[in-house]
Amino acid sequence: GDSVTQMEGPVTLSEEAFLTINCTYTATGYPSLFWYVQYPGEGLQLLLKATKADDKGSNKGFEATYRKETTSFHLEKGSVQVSDSAVYFCALSDKDGGSQGNLIFGKGTKLSVKP
Amino acid sequence: NAGVMQNPRHLVRRRGQEARLRCSPMKGHSHVYWYRQLPEEGLKFMVYLQKENIIDESGMPKERFSAEFPKEGPSILRIQQVVRGDSAAYFCASSPHDRVANQPQHFGDGTRLSIL
């Protein structure tokens, strides 16, 4: 079945460092891809999304490009801040076109940014 | 504009009791999803509902778990005869009724269920 694999954490960086969190997926159709962020004690917030190959999603300095040839959707940010400390989840929607499907999540990557 | 509201935020039950988790979707949203997050794990899909209909329950355990989304009122996830393994965070998400594909789901803050 469809699945998402993301790099294991925790990831610890200093402020202003470059961030990459790897995410690869397996899907039979043409899924949409998402990054969600979860701050401590809270629910998930959509960070960015891409719905087709070569789309780039971006938000708050984060970006990720939908790479069909490598089945990847790596999250990047050029300069992280302490406030970016959270758990990041890569996800795909297992329905292409048409109706909303349920989300399939990776296990999450915990990011800690030190001042 | 209120987001997805879940209550209670924390719920403690003893083994064998029933747990009821409530979810009110965002205004204008008619699709509700329930997910379970075990410690150190990602979220796992449980069930997808529209008003008065269960659309996909492929992620629901076959026994003790049920979900509903009545015409009026919140969606309810019900767990009967809880066991320690039910301890987890349960998240509800909602999305609008919309023909455009893959509208993002908006998540509530979750209910953290602890079984003693």
Boltz contact constraints between the chains, C-beta under 6 A:
constraints:
  - contact:
      token1: [A, 32]
      token2: [B, 102]
      max_distance: 6.0
  - contact:
      token1: [A, 42]
      token2: [B, 109]
      max_distance: 6.0
  - contact:
      token1: [A, 43]
      token2: [B, 91]
      max_distance: 6.0
  - contact:
      token1: [A, 43]
      token2: [B, 107]
      max_distance: 6.0
  - contact:
      token1: [A, 43]
      token2: [B, 108]
      max_distance: 6.0
  - contact:
      token1: [A, 43]
      token2: [B, 109]
      max_distance: 6.0
  - contact:
      token1: [A, 43]
      token2: [B, 110]
      max_distance: 6.0
  - contact:
      token1: [A, 44]
      token2: [B, 107]
      max_distance: 6.0
  - contact:
      token1: [A, 46]
      token2: [B, 104]
      max_distance: 6.0
  - contact:
      token1: [A, 51]
      token2: [B, 102]
      max_distance: 6.0
  - contact:
      token1: [A, 89]
      token2: [B, 42]
      max_distance: 6.0
  - contact:
      token1: [A, 93]
      token2: [B, 102]
      max_distance: 6.0
  - contact:
      token1: [A, 97]
      token2: [B, 101]
      max_distance: 6.0
  - contact:
      token1: [A, 98]
      token2: [B, 101]
      max_distance: 6.0
  - contact:
      token1: [A, 100]
      token2: [B, 31]
      max_distance: 6.0
  - contact:
      token1: [A, 100]
      token2: [B, 95]
      max_distance: 6.0
  - contact:
      token1: [A, 100]
      token2: [B, 103]
      max_distance: 6.0
  - contact:
      token1: [A, 102]
      token2: [B, 45]
      max_distance: 6.0
  - contact:
      token1: [A, 102]
      token2: [B, 48]
      max_distance: 6.0
  - contact:
      token1: [A, 105]
      token2: [B, 42]
      max_distance: 6.0
  - contact:
      token1: [A, 105]
      token2: [B, 43]
      max_distance: 6.0
  - contact:
      token1: [A, 106]
      token2: [B, 42]
      max_distance: 6.0
  - contact:
      token1: [A, 107]
      token2: [B, 41]
      max_distance: 6.0
  - contact:
      token1: [A, 107]
      token2: [B, 42]
      max_distance: 6.0
  - contact:
      token1: [A, 108]
      token2: [B, 42]
      max_distance: 6.0
